[in-house]
Amino acid sequence: MGTLGLLTPDDESLLDRLLHGVRHHPAGLQLQSEKAPYRATIVMLAGWGLRYKTLADGRRQITNFVLPGETIGLYGALFNRCDHAVELMTEATTAEIPCLDVMEVFAASPRLGTALCWIGGQDERFMEQQVMRIGKMNAAQRIAHMLLELHTRLLQNGFEDPWALQMPITQAVVADALGMSHVHANRSCRMLHEHGWVDSQGGQMTVREQDQLASFCDYDPDYVNGGKLPSKVLHRLAKYTSAASSKVH
C-alpha cells in the first residue's frame, strides 16, 4: 500500500490501530486451512507463503504466492469459509486485522479503502496471468514468466537487496505451481540455468538476465501495477477527503 503514495498520517494511524498480534512463525506452518472459517485478515510483514488447493488424493495446485507486504483473507468477512489453504514457505512475521474491522476502513478512510481495493485488484490480475501461463505457455516459458512476476512484485514492495531477491522456489514448488511433473520442472529449470538467465541452486531461484528472460516468455510487467492510480481516481479521492474535512469543521 505504501507504494501508492495515497495514505495520509491519519490513514497510517488508523492502519496501525487495526493491525495487532504481530507474530513470528516457523516455515511449514499452515496459516489458513481449506474450508475453515477465516480467523482474520493477515498481513505478511516478512517471509513467503503460498496459496494452494488439494485434491482428494493429496495432489496440490499452488495458485499464488504471498510476499512481504501482501495479504491473506482480505475479503474474509464476506465469506463463511476459505476455499484454499495458505502455508509458509519460510520463517515469517505477520500481523492481523479482525475480518469485520476491515469493513470499518471503507467508512473511515476512502484512501485506505481504495488501497485495499487495489490489493484485491492486483490479486485478480495475478490469477489471470496464472491461468494464461498454464493454459498457453510451454514449461520453460511458464517458469520464466512466474519468476519474473515474483521478481517484479518484490521490487514493487521495496526489496532491492540482491539477497532479498533470492526466491525460495524449489523445483517441487515449480511443478505444483505450474501444472507439470517434477521431471519436466527439473529439465526446464536446468535449461534456464544453463542459458544464464536464472540461477537455480540450493532450493532458491534468482532472476539474472531480466531482458533475455522477458523476451523468451513475452513478459510485460505492466500488469504488476506499480502504484500509479488513474488521475480520475486521485481527483475523486481528493473530493471525498475535502468533503469529509468540511464536515469536521
Solvent accessible surface area in square Angstrom, and as a share of the most:
residue,aa,sasa,rsa
1,M,43,0.19
2,G,69,0.66
3,T,61,0.36
4,L,17,0.08
5,G,69,0.66
6,L,6,0.03
7,L,34,0.17
8,T,47,0.27
9,P,107,0.67
10,D,114,0.59
11,D,11,0.06
12,E,88,0.40
13,S,52,0.34
14,L,24,0.12
15,L,27,0.14
16,D,100,0.52
17,R,172,0.63
18,L,18,0.09
19,L,42,0.21
20,H,92,0.41
21,G,27,0.26
22,V,90,0.52
23,R,116,0.42
24,H,147,0.66
25,H,28,0.12
26,P,84,0.53
27,A,56,0.44
28,G,47,0.45
29,L,70,0.35
30,Q,83,0.37
31,L,13,0.06
32,Q,9,0.04
33,S,46,0.30
34,E,45,0.20
35,K,138,0.58
36,A,29,0.22
37,P,93,0.58
38,Y,39,0.15
39,R,145,0.53
40,A,6,0.05
41,T,2,0.01
42,I,3,0.01
43,V,18,0.10
44,M,0,0.00
45,L,77,0.39
46,A,47,0.36
47,G,15,0.14
48,W,17,0.06
49,G,0,0.00
50,L,4,0.02
51,R,28,0.10
52,Y,16,0.06
53,K,88,0.37
54,T,58,0.34
55,L,104,0.52
56,A,119,0.93
57,D,98,0.51
58,G,54,0.52
59,R,155,0.57
60,R,67,0.24
61,Q,66,0.30
62,I,0,0.00
63,T,29,0.17
64,N,13,0.06
65,F,6,0.03
66,V,1,0.00
67,L,0,0.00
68,P,9,0.06
69,G,42,0.40
70,E,26,0.12
71,T,6,0.04
72,I,1,0.01
73,G,8,0.08
74,L,15,0.07
75,Y,88,0.33
76,G,4,0.04
77,A,37,0.28
78,L,118,0.59
79,F,126,0.52
80,N,139,0.71
81,R,144,0.52
82,C,2,0.01
83,D,93,0.48
84,H,29,0.13
85,A,2,0.01
86,V,0,0.00
87,E,48,0.22
88,L,2,0.01
89,M,37,0.16
90,T,36,0.21
91,E,132,0.59
92,A,6,0.04
93,T,22,0.13
94,T,2,0.01
95,A,1,0.01
96,E,17,0.08
97,I,7,0.04
98,P,48,0.30
99,C,16,0.10
100,L,125,0.62
101,D,42,0.22
102,V,9,0.05
103,M,102,0.46
104,E,99,0.44
105,V,2,0.01
106,F,93,0.39
107,A,95,0.74
108,A,67,0.52
109,S,6,0.04
110,P,49,0.31
111,R,49,0.18
112,L,0,0.00
113,G,3,0.03
114,T,32,0.19
115,A,0,0.00
116,L,8,0.04
117,C,68,0.41
118,W,34,0.12
119,I,14,0.07
120,G,12,0.12
121,G,34,0.33
122,Q,11,0.05
123,D,40,0.21
124,E,112,0.50
125,R,98,0.36
126,F,8,0.03
127,M,78,0.35
128,E,98,0.44
129,Q,36,0.16
130,Q,13,0.06
131,V,102,0.59
132,M,68,0.30
133,R,9,0.03
134,I,58,0.29
135,G,54,0.52
136,K,177,0.75
137,M,24,0.11
138,N,86,0.44
139,A,9,0.07
140,A,10,0.08
141,Q,48,0.21
142,R,42,0.15
143,I,1,0.00
144,A,0,0.00
145,H,4,0.02
146,M,3,0.01
147,L,0,0.00
148,L,4,0.02
149,E,3,0.01
150,L,1,0.00
151,H,10,0.04
152,T,28,0.16
153,R,1,0.00
154,L,2,0.01
155,L,73,0.36
156,Q,30,0.13
157,N,44,0.23
158,G,57,0.54
159,F,63,0.26
160,E,137,0.62
161,D,76,0.39
162,P,97,0.61
163,W,188,0.66
164,A,33,0.26
165,L,18,0.09
166,Q,46,0.20
167,M,0,0.00
168,P,25,0.16
169,I,1,0.00
170,T,53,0.31
171,Q,58,0.26
172,A,45,0.35
173,V,15,0.09
174,V,0,0.00
175,A,4,0.03
176,D,33,0.17
177,A,1,0.01
178,L,0,0.00
179,G,48,0.46
180,M,25,0.11
181,S,64,0.42
182,H,105,0.47
183,V,100,0.57
184,H,79,0.35
185,A,0,0.00
186,N,59,0.30
187,R,127,0.46
188,S,9,0.06
189,C,3,0.02
190,R,118,0.43
191,M,58,0.26
192,L,1,0.01
193,H,78,0.35
194,E,125,0.56
195,H,104,0.46
196,G,36,0.35
197,W,38,0.13
198,V,4,0.02
199,D,26,0.13
200,S,26,0.17
201,Q,125,0.56
202,G,82,0.79
203,G,38,0.37
204,Q,74,0.33
205,M,3,0.01
206,T,10,0.06
207,V,10,0.06
208,R,122,0.45
209,E,70,0.31
210,Q,88,0.39
211,D,118,0.61
212,Q,85,0.38
213,L,0,0.00
214,A,25,0.19
215,S,94,0.61
216,F,56,0.23
217,C,2,0.01
218,D,124,0.64
219,Y,23,0.09
220,D,82,0.43
221,P,63,0.40
222,D,111,0.58
223,Y,24,0.09
224,V,7,0.04
225,N,32,0.16
226,G,52,0.50
227,G,7,0.07
228,K,179,0.76
229,L,29,0.15
230,P,69,0.44
231,S,92,0.59
232,K,156,0.66
233,V,48,0.28
234,L,77,0.38
235,H,133,0.59
236,R,126,0.46
237,L,7,0.04
238,A,51,0.39
239,K,124,0.52
240,Y,102,0.39
241,T,54,0.31
242,S,68,0.44
243,A,50,0.39
244,A,51,0.39
245,S,50,0.33
246,S,78,0.50
247,K,174,0.74
248,V,121,0.70
249,H,180,0.80
